[in-house]
């Protein structure tokens, strides 16, 4: 695949988000597709992430006088047109020549929040410049070298990031067999690593496998690192990868400004529970002291609804956005938001909930 060739940017027709995977598989480079789609080991957790939503049911309320749903909400005081934001995803140049630039543009058009990864194929400042009036977050994979952490955080602050996402569930890569079978290595550089290439041992990312990329990562992350990142950045820190109520409490006690419930889309520990299954217990411990962001397995508007009703404040989407990027560039990204928003609005009205706050007050049943 020629990753330097521009792709057409256009809205894409979507029947459902699950169908995007098949459409992308037909045309995407096999190694790139395997890296984006794949989970770890037997992919049980990957599958369970979506299947878990079927365990809970929505009881429709009628006679509520609702003729439309209002999807607007906010996060950290940032107004949003939708409760759906973009989950940070590495190496988006695999999907489109403009990579994170087009994702940032597409997410901004949807009135949501774009998050750029440390392992992006785009510089932090370039992604920010692509949508200068839109809110963006920066996802930090913490390095062993604090000078490099400071370098990245300074870039994020200078680029106008509104918060730092500290990913704590990926101190090394999960055992992803599809990458092994495909002998996958990253074909494009990761420019945010370049300034640290010699000291990190990870080079610029190009030609490396996922395990080599993680050479630079700090593996022994501790609660005190939350305060460290807050001091280094001066920004709110969202701790991403929380899968237990106990860890949620610890993170808050050590200064987390937000809790991100996620199992990395089933890409790390196979055999871990679905994110949706642990969300209610975590929300019960958090007790609305800080916002909760949720991801992993979301493919339907009803999934968004159920996550919000189970304690999430906003819901993040990963793979489908990258598939939209591949199929239609920035416009394709916006199309994914538009479709999921349409499903969510239908679900909300049929359930008898007008606002996102109404959804959060809904009780699901087994």
C-alpha positions as CSV (number, residue, x, y, z in Angstrom):
1,X,0.0,0.0,0.0
2,X,1.2,3.5,-0.9
3,X,0.8,5.5,2.3
4,X,1.8,8.7,0.6
5,X,-1.1,8.7,-1.9
6,X,-4.0,11.0,-1.2
7,X,-7.4,9.4,-0.7
8,X,-10.8,10.9,-1.7
9,X,-12.5,12.8,1.1
10,X,-16.2,12.4,1.1
11,X,-19.2,11.5,3.4
12,X,-19.7,7.8,3.6
13,X,-23.0,5.9,3.6
14,X,-23.3,3.9,6.8
15,X,-26.0,1.3,7.5
16,X,-24.3,0.4,10.8
17,X,-20.8,0.8,12.3
18,X,-20.1,-2.9,12.3
19,X,-20.3,-3.0,8.5
20,X,-17.4,-0.6,8.2
21,X,-14.9,-3.3,9.2
22,X,-15.8,-5.5,6.2
23,X,-15.7,-2.5,3.8
24,X,-12.2,-1.5,5.1
25,X,-10.8,-5.0,5.0
26,X,-11.5,-5.3,1.3
27,X,-9.1,-2.5,0.4
28,X,-6.7,-1.8,3.3
29,X,-3.2,-3.2,3.5
30,X,-3.4,-6.6,5.4
31,X,-0.9,-5.7,8.0
32,X,-2.4,-2.3,8.7
33,X,-5.9,-3.7,8.9
34,X,-4.7,-6.5,11.3
35,X,-3.0,-3.9,13.6
36,X,-6.1,-1.7,13.7
37,X,-8.7,-4.4,14.0
38,X,-6.9,-7.0,16.1
39,X,-7.1,-7.8,19.8
40,X,-4.9,-9.9,22.0
41,X,-4.6,-13.7,22.2
42,X,-8.0,-15.4,21.5
43,X,-9.8,-12.0,21.3
44,X,-12.4,-13.0,23.8
45,X,-12.3,-9.7,25.6
46,X,-12.5,-7.9,22.2
47,X,-15.7,-9.7,21.4
48,X,-17.2,-9.5,24.9
49,X,-16.8,-5.7,24.9
50,X,-19.7,-5.4,22.4
51,X,-21.7,-8.5,23.4
52,X,-21.8,-7.3,27.1
53,X,-24.3,-4.5,26.1
54,X,-26.9,-7.1,25.4
55,X,-26.9,-8.1,29.1
56,X,-28.8,-4.9,30.0
57,X,-32.2,-3.7,28.7
58,X,-33.8,-0.3,28.3
59,X,-37.4,0.0,29.5
60,X,-39.1,2.5,27.1
61,X,-41.0,5.4,28.7
62,X,-43.9,6.8,26.7
63,X,-46.3,9.7,27.2
64,X,-43.3,11.9,27.9
65,X,-44.2,14.6,25.3
66,X,-40.8,14.3,23.6
67,X,-40.6,15.2,19.9
68,X,-36.8,15.3,19.6
69,X,-33.6,14.4,21.5
70,X,-31.0,16.9,22.6
71,X,-27.5,15.4,22.4
72,X,-25.6,18.4,23.7
73,X,-23.5,18.0,26.9
74,X,-20.2,19.2,28.3
75,X,-16.9,17.8,29.6
76,X,-14.5,19.9,31.8
77,X,-16.6,22.9,30.9
78,X,-16.1,22.2,27.2
79,X,-19.5,22.4,25.3
80,X,-20.1,19.4,23.1
81,X,-22.7,18.7,20.4
82,X,-22.6,15.0,21.3
83,X,-21.7,12.8,24.2
84,X,-19.4,10.8,21.9
85,X,-15.8,11.8,21.7
86,X,-12.8,10.3,19.8
87,X,-10.6,7.8,21.7
88,X,-6.9,8.3,21.0
89,X,-5.6,5.9,18.4
90,X,-2.0,5.5,17.3
91,X,-0.6,5.5,13.7
92,X,-3.6,6.9,11.9
93,X,-1.4,7.3,8.8
94,X,-2.1,3.6,8.3
95,X,-5.6,4.6,7.3
96,X,-5.2,7.9,5.4
97,X,-2.3,10.0,4.1
98,X,-3.4,12.9,6.2
99,X,-3.8,10.7,9.3
100,X,-4.5,12.6,12.5
101,X,-4.9,15.9,10.6
102,X,-8.1,14.7,8.9
103,X,-9.4,13.0,12.0
104,X,-9.0,16.3,13.9
105,X,-10.9,18.1,11.2
106,X,-13.6,15.5,11.1
107,X,-14.1,15.4,14.8
108,X,-14.2,19.2,15.0
109,X,-16.9,19.3,12.4
110,X,-18.9,16.8,14.6
111,X,-18.6,19.2,17.5
112,X,-16.6,16.8,19.6
113,X,-13.1,16.3,21.1
114,X,-10.1,15.0,19.3
115,X,-7.3,13.2,21.2
116,X,-3.9,12.7,19.7
117,X,-1.6,9.8,20.7
118,X,2.1,9.9,21.6
119,X,2.4,7.4,18.8
120,X,0.7,9.4,16.2
121,X,2.0,9.8,12.6
122,X,1.4,13.6,13.0
123,X,3.1,16.1,15.2
124,X,1.0,17.3,18.1
125,X,1.2,20.9,16.9
126,X,0.2,20.0,13.3
127,X,-3.0,18.2,14.4
128,X,-3.9,21.1,16.6
129,X,-3.4,23.6,13.8
130,X,-5.7,21.6,11.6
131,X,-8.7,22.5,13.8
132,X,-7.5,25.4,15.8
133,X,-10.8,26.4,17.3
134,X,-11.7,22.9,18.4
135,X,-10.9,21.3,21.8
136,X,-8.2,18.6,21.8
137,X,-6.6,16.3,24.4
138,X,-3.2,14.7,24.4
139,X,-2.7,11.0,25.2
140,X,0.6,10.4,27.0
141,X,2.3,7.0,27.0
142,X,4.6,7.7,29.8
143,X,8.3,7.3,29.0
144,X,11.1,6.2,31.3
145,X,12.7,9.5,30.6
146,X,11.1,12.5,32.3
147,X,12.8,14.9,29.9
148,X,11.0,13.3,27.0
149,X,7.7,13.4,29.0
150,X,8.2,17.1,29.6
151,X,9.0,17.7,26.0
152,X,5.8,16.1,24.9
153,X,3.7,17.8,27.6
154,X,5.2,21.2,26.7
155,X,4.2,20.6,23.0
156,X,0.7,19.7,24.1
157,X,0.3,22.7,26.3
158,X,1.7,25.0,23.6
159,X,-0.7,23.5,21.1
160,X,-3.6,24.3,23.3
161,X,-4.5,20.8,24.7
162,X,-7.3,21.0,27.3
163,X,-6.3,17.8,29.2
164,X,-3.8,15.0,29.4
165,X,-4.9,11.4,29.0
166,X,-2.5,9.3,31.0
167,X,-2.7,5.8,29.7
168,X,-1.9,3.3,32.4
169,X,-3.0,-0.1,31.0
170,X,-0.4,-0.3,28.3
171,X,3.0,-0.5,29.9
172,X,3.8,-3.1,27.2
173,X,1.8,-4.4,24.2
174,X,-0.7,-7.2,24.5
175,X,0.1,-10.5,22.7
176,X,-1.5,-9.7,19.4
177,X,-1.2,-12.7,17.1
178,X,-2.4,-11.1,14.0
179,X,0.6,-8.7,14.0
180,X,2.9,-11.7,14.4
181,X,1.3,-13.6,11.5
182,X,1.5,-10.5,9.3
183,X,5.0,-9.7,10.5
184,X,3.7,-6.2,11.0
185,X,6.0,-3.2,11.5
186,X,5.0,0.4,11.4
187,X,5.6,1.7,7.8
188,X,5.5,5.4,8.7
189,X,7.5,7.5,11.2
190,X,6.1,8.7,14.5
191,X,7.4,12.3,14.6
192,X,6.7,12.8,18.3
193,X,9.3,10.2,19.0
194,X,12.0,11.6,16.7
195,X,13.4,14.2,19.2
196,X,14.0,11.3,21.6
197,X,15.0,8.6,19.2
198,X,18.5,7.9,20.4
199,X,17.8,7.9,24.1
200,X,14.5,5.9,23.9
201,X,15.8,3.1,21.7
202,X,12.5,3.3,19.8
203,X,13.8,5.4,16.9
204,X,11.2,7.3,15.0
205,X,8.8,4.4,15.0
206,X,9.2,3.5,11.3
207,X,10.1,-0.1,10.7
208,X,9.4,-1.1,14.3
209,X,7.0,-3.6,15.7
210,X,4.7,-2.8,18.6
211,X,6.9,-4.5,21.2
212,X,9.9,-2.4,20.0
213,X,7.8,0.8,20.3
214,X,7.1,0.0,23.9
215,X,10.8,-0.2,24.7
216,X,10.7,3.5,25.8
217,X,7.6,3.1,27.9
218,X,7.6,3.4,31.6
219,X,6.4,0.0,32.8
220,X,6.3,0.6,36.6
221,X,3.7,3.3,36.6
222,X,2.6,4.3,40.2
223,X,-0.2,6.5,41.6
224,X,2.3,9.3,42.3
225,X,2.8,9.6,38.5
226,X,-0.6,11.2,38.3
227,X,0.5,14.2,40.4
228,X,3.8,14.3,38.5
229,X,2.0,14.7,35.1
230,X,-0.3,17.3,36.6
231,X,2.6,19.3,37.8
232,X,4.6,18.9,34.6
233,X,1.6,19.9,32.4
234,X,-0.5,22.2,34.5
235,X,-3.5,20.5,32.9
236,X,-6.3,18.2,34.1
237,X,-5.1,14.6,34.0
238,X,-7.5,11.8,32.9
239,X,-6.3,8.3,33.9
240,X,-7.1,5.9,31.1
241,X,-7.3,2.2,31.4
242,X,-9.2,1.9,34.7
243,X,-10.9,-1.5,35.0
244,X,-11.5,-1.9,38.7
245,X,-13.3,0.2,41.3
246,X,-10.3,0.0,43.6
247,X,-8.0,1.6,40.9
248,X,-10.6,4.2,40.3
249,X,-10.5,5.2,44.0
250,X,-6.7,5.2,44.0
251,X,-6.5,7.4,40.9
252,X,-8.9,10.0,42.4
253,X,-7.0,10.0,45.8
254,X,-3.8,10.8,43.9
255,X,-5.4,13.6,41.9
256,X,-7.0,12.3,38.8
257,X,-9.3,14.8,37.3
258,X,-11.1,12.2,35.2
259,X,-11.5,8.4,35.1
260,X,-11.4,6.7,31.7
261,X,-12.9,3.2,31.9
262,X,-11.4,1.1,29.2
263,X,-9.7,-2.2,28.5
264,X,-8.0,-0.7,25.4
265,X,-10.6,-2.2,23.1
266,X,-9.5,-5.8,24.0
267,X,-6.0,-5.2,22.8
268,X,-4.2,-5.8,26.1
269,X,-5.2,-8.4,28.6
270,X,-7.4,-11.1,27.0
271,X,-9.7,-12.7,29.6
272,X,-10.4,-9.3,31.2
273,X,-14.1,-8.4,31.6
274,X,-15.9,-6.2,29.1
275,X,-15.5,-2.5,30.0
276,X,-19.3,-2.2,30.2
277,X,-19.5,-5.0,32.8
278,X,-17.2,-3.1,35.2
279,X,-18.5,0.4,34.5
280,X,-21.3,0.4,37.1
281,X,-19.0,-0.6,40.0
282,X,-16.5,2.0,39.1
283,X,-19.1,4.7,38.8
284,X,-20.5,3.8,42.2
285,X,-17.0,4.4,43.7
286,X,-16.3,7.6,41.8
287,X,-19.6,9.1,43.0
288,X,-19.5,11.9,40.4
289,X,-16.4,13.4,42.0
290,X,-14.8,13.5,38.6
291,X,-16.1,12.8,35.1
292,X,-16.1,9.3,33.7
293,X,-15.2,8.6,30.1
294,X,-16.0,5.1,28.7
295,X,-14.8,3.1,25.7
296,X,-14.4,-0.4,24.3
297,X,-16.9,-2.1,22.1
298,X,-19.3,0.7,21.3
299,X,-21.0,0.1,17.9
300,X,-24.6,1.3,18.4
301,X,-26.4,4.3,19.7
302,X,-28.0,2.0,22.3
303,X,-24.5,1.2,23.5
304,X,-23.9,4.8,24.1
305,X,-27.2,5.2,25.8
306,X,-26.5,2.2,28.1
307,X,-23.0,3.4,29.0
308,X,-24.4,6.8,29.9
309,X,-27.1,5.2,32.0
310,X,-24.5,3.1,33.7
311,X,-22.3,5.9,35.0
312,X,-20.4,7.4,32.0
313,X,-20.4,11.1,31.4
314,X,-19.2,10.7,27.8
315,X,-18.4,7.8,25.5
316,X,-15.4,7.4,23.3
317,X,-15.1,5.7,20.0
318,X,-12.0,4.2,18.4
319,X,-11.8,1.7,15.5
320,X,-15.0,2.9,13.7
321,X,-13.5,6.4,13.4
322,X,-10.4,5.0,11.9
323,X,-12.5,3.0,9.4
324,X,-14.4,6.2,8.5
325,X,-11.0,8.0,8.1
326,X,-9.9,5.3,5.6
327,X,-13.1,5.3,3.7
328,X,-13.7,9.0,3.4
329,X,-11.0,11.1,5.1
330,X,-12.2,13.9,7.3
331,X,-15.7,13.7,5.9
332,X,-15.7,10.0,6.6
333,X,-14.9,10.6,10.2
334,X,-17.8,13.1,10.5
335,X,-20.1,10.5,8.9
336,X,-19.3,8.1,11.7
337,X,-20.3,10.6,14.3
338,X,-23.4,11.6,12.3
339,X,-24.6,8.0,12.1
340,X,-24.0,7.1,15.7
341,X,-25.7,10.4,16.8
342,X,-28.7,9.4,14.6
343,X,-29.0,6.0,16.3
344,X,-28.6,7.6,19.8
345,X,-31.2,10.2,19.1
346,X,-33.7,7.6,18.0
347,X,-32.9,5.5,21.1
348,X,-33.3,8.5,23.4
349,X,-36.7,9.5,22.0
350,X,-38.1,6.0,22.0
351,X,-36.8,5.5,25.6
352,X,-38.5,8.7,26.7
353,X,-35.4,10.7,27.4
354,X,-34.9,14.1,26.0
355,X,-31.5,15.1,27.3
356,X,-28.2,13.5,28.1
357,X,-28.9,14.2,31.8
358,X,-32.2,12.3,31.4
359,X,-30.3,9.3,30.0
360,X,-27.9,9.4,32.9
361,X,-30.9,9.1,35.3
362,X,-32.3,6.0,33.4
363,X,-32.2,2.7,35.2
364,X,-31.4,-0.4,33.0
365,X,-32.7,-3.8,33.9
366,X,-31.2,-7.3,33.5
